[in-house]
Amino acid sequence: MDARFNLFENGIGSRFAKRFAGAGLVVQQSPLPKSTQELVSLRASQINGCGHCIDMHVKEAAAAGETAVRLHLVAAWRESTVFTEEERAALAFAEEGTRLADARQGVSDETWDQVRKHYDDDRLAALISLVALINAANRLAVITHQKGGSYEAGMFAAAFD
């Protein structure tokens, strides 16, 4: 199945994509660790079935030095030993923030307390923003049928240079 629509080839879509990328840059430049950003983005993308974003975040994480073992275990992070408590809190937050329809309260008090235990206000603001952004990115890619497999690390950043 081919992509349905290329936002970058449309005036409105291109302007939106540039502003969306700018919001992502705020998160990328935040004190939230790059590894946490990629793990959270990967987990939300797995839940949402976004092949394009899974491809992107696996390759960006690997290029940044993330290990294959950790990348393979993101989907089963609860049943693995390779993530820190801080990362586990962020992954739980990402899951609950992605699966809003599955729970009336959205992010549970237990998960919120774990995140607050490990993240100061600036890193928490970045984490909240990241979960919102990756879910929006997943929807954009899935709706327009963007496929995974052809992404190369650094491509996204290069598109906005």
Protein Blocks (a to p, Z undefined) as FASTA:
>chain_A
ZZfbdfklpfklmmmmmmmmmmmmmmmmmmbdfklmmmmmmmmmmmnopaklmmmmmmmm
mmnopafklmmmmmmmmlcckbcfklmmmmmmmmmmmmmmlpmnlpafklmmmmmmmpcf
klmmmmmmmmmmmmmmmmmmmmnopaehjacehklmmmmZZ
